[in-house]
Amino acid sequence: MREEDERYFARIEDRLDEAFELARAAKAQGHDPKTNVEIPVAKDMADRVENILGIDGVAERVRELEGQMSREEAALELVTDFVDGNVGDYDSREGKVEGAVRTAVALLTEGVVAAPIEGIDRVEILENDDGTEFVNVYYAGPIRSAGGTAQALSVLVADYARSLLGIDEYKARNDEAERYVEEINLYDKETGLQYSPKDKETRFIAENMPIMLDGEATGDEEVSGYRDLERVDTNSARGGMCLVMAEGIALKAPKIQRYTRQLDEVDWPWLQDLIDGTIGKDDGKDDAESADETDSDEGDEAESDVAADETSPDEPEGSVRVEPATKFLRDLIAGRPVFGHPSAPGGFRLRYGRARNHGFATAGVHPATMHIVDDFIATGTQIKTERPGKAGGVVPVDSIEGPTVRLANGDVRRIDDPEEAEELQNGVEKILDLGEYLVNFGEFVENNHPLAPASYVFEWWIQDFEATGANVQALRDDPTIDLEHPSVDDALSWATEFDAPLHPEYTYLWHDISVEQFDRLADAVAAGDIVAAEADGGTGVGVDADNEPEGGEQGTLVLEHTPGVRETLEHLLVAHRQTDDELRVPIWRPLARTLGLTDGRERTWTLDDLSDRAREWDAGDNAIEAVNEVAPFTVRERAPTRIGNRMGRPEKSERRDLSPAVHTLFPIGEAGGSQRDVGDAAREFGDSGKRGHVSVRVGKRKCPDCGAFGFKPKCEQCGGHTEPHYECDDCGTVVEPDESGRVYCERCEWDVESAEWQDIDLNTEYRNALESVGERESSFKILKGVKGLTSANKTPEPIEKGVLRAKHDVSSFKDGTVRYDMTDLPVTAVRPEELDVTADHFRELGYETDIDGDPLRFDDQLVELKVQDIVLSNGAARHMMQTANFVDDLLEQFYGLDRFYQMEERDDLIGELVFGMAPHTSAAVVGRVVGFTTAAVGYAHPYFHAAKRRNCDGDEDCVMLLMDGLLNFSKEFLPDKRGGQMDAPLVMSSRIDPSEIDDEAHNMDIVRQYPREFYEATLRMEDPDDWEDEVTIAEEYLGTDREYTGFDHTHDTTDIAAGPDLSAYKTLGSMMDKMDAQLFLARKLRAVDETDVAERVIEGHFLPDLIGNLRAFSRQETRCLDCGEKYRRMPLTGECRECGGRVNLTVHQGSVNKYMDVAIDVAEEFNCRDYTKQRLEVLEKSLESIFENDKNKQSGIADFM
Amino acid sequence: MPLETPARIVRALVSRGYNAEREAVTLIAGSDDPGVTLAQVVESVPDDALRITADHVRGVLASTPEADPPEVEPASGAPEKDPSVSPATPADQTEPVSETTPPEAKGSWSGRNTDPALRSLEIANDMTGQSTGTGEYDDFVKVFRDRYEKLSKMLRGRVNHRPAKAISKMSGGEDAELVGLVNDVRSTKSGHWIVELEDTTGTFPCLVMKDKDIAAYVDELLMDECIAVQGTLSGDAGILFVDSMHFPDVPRGHRPNTADRHVQAALISDVHVGSQEFMAEAWDRFADWLHTEEAANIEYLLIAGDMVEGVGVYPNQDEELDVVDIYDQYEAFSERLKSVPGDLDIVMIPGNHDAVRLAEPQPGFDDELRDIMSAHDATITSNPSMVTLEGVNILMYHGVSLDEVIAELPAEKASYDEPHKAMYQLLKKRHVAPQFGGHTRLAPEELDYLVMEQVPDIFHTGHVHKLGWGKYHNVLAVNSGCWQSQTDFQKSVNIDPDSGYAPIVDLDTLDMTVRKFS
């Protein structure tokens, strides 16, 4: 580790120690369930794994293996240790398999999540029908938190252990295989799966899987067909098993294959079929769907190979293309627009590169595009994408090209300025092209996706140019020449003088027009007139002043306005202006030259001069070969890969409040109304007739010093620290917890709890609490408690903490901490300026130089971000300040200690420590605040996110203020149920070890430039793994001095929070508004098939809503309007049996048919297919039949005529 | 065989406009198949003849090919003997007929009796066009009150009902009897059952001890059915200890009505035209067979719902449709319907795949669909409906509630393999779909059309695509199979449908035969 990295971590740890010291002093006072801070600091991952599993020797062995191999390999290596008995103390074969599987899951999840303990129940060895033995792994729901890869590998590990132990494979009976099919469908319907395997896929997996996957019943809903099977204990869906099979094996097949290939003992040849998506293809009926399947992820590898096979003489030739994939369009949601249909022209153009706020499951989009799509995309908005992954968080990158639009005034132009985009938003008639879409190389590595053909862009061209004899360095140094945006003269002369393709600036999208259109355009251009450039241009016709060298004697090319030529120009993305009669093209020389015209615009060729190859290229739909035959220079395909996508989740930056919000984890039962208002509860007369007395279940505690009983951690008699008191309800024996924490009464043979019903004088407790912290009731609006406690010992929190939380308007999560949620986004280099801080602040934080090594002096210098530094959204910063003030008051007014934060202004947060923590995990990561952003996201180093086991594909997680966690978190508050340990900081990592984080982050590329050969390789759709050596990825530096630094990027961006602050999805009001906007945008976008969108909205939203509500209506519950009592069926008395009040329906006509008319209108307007219209018709008739009286039909005026 | 009686032969001839010599009648009655002979005689007599003579008959008998009729009799001869309630599989009982029917049989046979004077078809309980519910809370209350009123009436004779409210004011230890809708069934810690009954005054808990015989009834209870209990109030008068439990039920001595001539009805359902799995060939064989002499006595065809596969019945259904357009589906069905003889009287009710509301009672098809299915002027009525054919009451119900009965009740009481047993339960409860709030959907109407006010002689359902029949207290319960082969969905839930069967009921004896056409 470099010295400066040491200094950085030492700084963080010093502040941590400082906080710990103060927190310990506070905790020692005994007000809390425990007398010490309950979040231990973990040394390394091996420690965490061993502690989580409780298997001795694992940590040591893990550390041994770590240096030598990847974690996955280590997990497999450990199988041998378990089988040989070198690790773990297992005698039985079941135990050995179980130990190996648990360890593998723990290791793959970095000892961060609870899945290894809670997600795997047991391993059994059972008998096949042929008398051989097989292994059965029994999963439970929390295996979810392990993620698909670890789930899938757990099966692989079990199989490896099985083969080493000489146990046979599982041979599924036919009814068991069918049971898997039915059950996965059931689970998918009830709970939902990220990936729903087709029946055939499930059956195929079940038949080939060498391990039986079994599990705990997780739902109430039972399968109806394959019930009461001998080897399946339950008729309910087994959630854990379904996850492992669908999201593990089926979804992660390519990843598992990597590891099966490394093992001689394990052979899963059937994975290939799964990856190819050939399962279910032979069946005619499934064809339509399996085609979708095939396109997914890796599926297109096989097909693209065919496409790439240019040597075949019989096949008409064409350009290499990736196959369109439609999967991302599934489950389209109303109000979340589609931006591009699969690989549709006009959609996002793939550009390779990594911006500084990019990589790790993100998508770089031009901020102008964000505005042009009616502000539906903001920084952090998730998009579901066609490739290379499934989803990504959007980041603004303005060093790529923006959208091309046709405005109402006839201008067709590209917009590269976000402000201009915002201004022109309303004038956009058609969005002809969405602009570029930046994807980094590492993304292809991570998703194991073949490289898709690259757009021809500046960074590629300049390398082509350098490869010729041109003196590029001299041109770079020439202040009159702009290499990236050259003048027409420069571009044309470079193209003709040197053997480099035409500059991308003047390369149009020839592959999007047909040879015929090409020919007609050549005619039109040859026939056009040149007029002097108009002065009235006003808007400049898409030409920036500084790159418009035209005019003068060259003038503007005026073509006759025909629909064909207009469309051709639009599809080529040639900037021009349309009037009723004319098409005016100001920059026309590169166009004319590419069309094979002379300088005098004379045609020198006819269609017949073209070779067959050029004419038949892509069946004549692609003019690129024709261009290259007639143009005097090479012209590359400008945008061979278009990427379809749609909006996923909106970005998030919100405080996390329980519902209803909770200020204090103090139980008040039904008192205090639905708001659980502690103040009201304290004033109310309860059942006992005494003011403010509530009867609640709380833990009985005993003071070891004076023997007094009570429910508070601090003895009210002597001030000692009390302990839970366990007394058997039946026999009265006082029992002590055993080593494993279990409290068991031997005599009555049951578990004993400390919780009991107690009558608490809430009024007194509340008044005392107010008094003890010196606050009045008027210092807060409302103090909300909880109905009851869900923890094992039901230990309540001191009300004082709630009083102070209420005062500062922060609320508590189930574990006592205050949290703020934000969408995760990565950033590897920042400018102090854009974070609303100064270079001074940064220097104070230990930043000394900018990315080029120059001393940090100015606010706009680009600085490489340190791994644990994070940027808070403005909302988060405000909330953290409130929390800091709460914590300070708590220290001062409750614990009687010094204030810790002394927050006066937002800048005081800079340098403060927070915990980052993701859902489903149990470990927090310490982060340091370095700045603020207007975007509704949490920007941090990708390694910080990876340490929390998050990537940035729209995931969100939370931050907590360090001191709040130390003071207020207690395991005693956690719910006593499966999964209760999740999302709680059971342990913290004080420093990130890059080797011990989710390895997804290691696949991020960290170079300044991709080599020219790489771009060429994309045209051959090569395997990204072959390019890891040429394009350095972060993995390269693991374990070296450079592991914390040197994260270079290929593209800069002006502002990491550019574009709209919030997605229109969040600013638009009702669902109808959102949907209207969605459909409106669908019409504007050239890349979107609006009928398909309307169809999907109806199918996915309106119809399920209508059908579901109609179903709900005809079997609904009813509720008393007065007392709230619910009835399964309408009482025969008609009125409430409890109070005699008015009973009414819970589902009314209004809620059933609220979307009926809209749905019909949309179906009509967007010309949906008859099937959809008829479904609506049938439903409408049903509604009429139910809600209209046949004998009293509403009659129209026609009835009286 | 009915035509064997001379009186009937005379009547049959009269209905065709002929008188007959006594000897001619005797000759017809003595022939192998009087029905066929009669038809042939009628066919062969000169147009101007008014009186059938013995010579006419002899001429016909002499010209009749020897081999003609016998082989169309099922080899087992079972249908005539004792087909009903037989546990034997349908395939055992009959033969596939189509191959054995010589084509000339059609030609040599003159057609079925079409005398309107003989036939009678009445519909009761049709609520088509009578739907007055507007989906208000009060509508729901009304329909349940109507249910309670109708069903409790059936039980009043057996117990001396006291209102729940009155019982709650009685003192401990007294005997009490109560009729109510089952509101809740729960078990106590010690394994006894508490059945909460509700009448129009309120609810009262009734305890059924687990060791009593009647505890077995608790397994059969569905929510919202109507039962009566007799028992003793507990010491604190808070609960009733049940000694006996009564269901509305079909009276044991129920004597079914029969037709007074030999006439048959074919009971089918679940045609599912439009589905890729629709068995066109089987249907064609069935339709062809109906044209044969063997089917001469079949004068009625009842179709218990799911004429077509429908649209949007389940997700992505369009991918499995042969005919995607719903109107085209009904057109196609209408074409199929045209292939059955035009002289049949046809009754159709909708099912859950049809384009009518799903909530029950389902009104009959609307005018648009009626226009499409105008072939043979079929009678269209609501689901359920009571159809009376020549005095025989046939309750037609599509059968969606069977799913629920089968799911809720123990397998020996109701299963997909024996759907008629599930039907017995409905007969016992005298309600086609008692349970509210679960699987079955209810549309609130003024009356509870789902109550079996009148005991049917035949109870005809479909929906579960399984063939099963049997008699319950002399009521013939028939669940007709379907005309759709196994779908992917059925495969995934392990249902093996009985496809291509046509149950045929003799309306004069209520005996049943099953014909297989697949």
Interface residues (C-beta under 8 A of the other chain):
Chain A: D175 E178 V181 E182 N185 D199 V223 S224 G225 Y226 K285 A288 E289 L1103 I1107 L1110 R1111 F1113 S1114 R1115 Q1116 E1117 T1118 R1128 R1129 M1130 P1131 L1132 T1133 G1134 R1137 V1143 N1144 L1145 H1148 Q1149 V1152 D1170 Y1171 Q1174 R1175 E1177 V1178 L1179 K1181 S1182 S1185 I1186 F1187 E1188 N1189 D1190 K1191 N1192
Chain B: G129 Q130 S131 T132 G133 T134 G135 E136 Y137 D138 F140 V141 F144 R145 Y148 L181 N183 D184 E198 D199 T200 T201 G202 T203 M223 D224 Q276 G310 V311 G312 D318 E319 E320 V324 D325 I326 Y327 A355 V356 R357 L358 A359 P363 D366 A407 F436 G437 G438 T440 R441 L442 A443 D488 K491 S492 V493 N494 I495
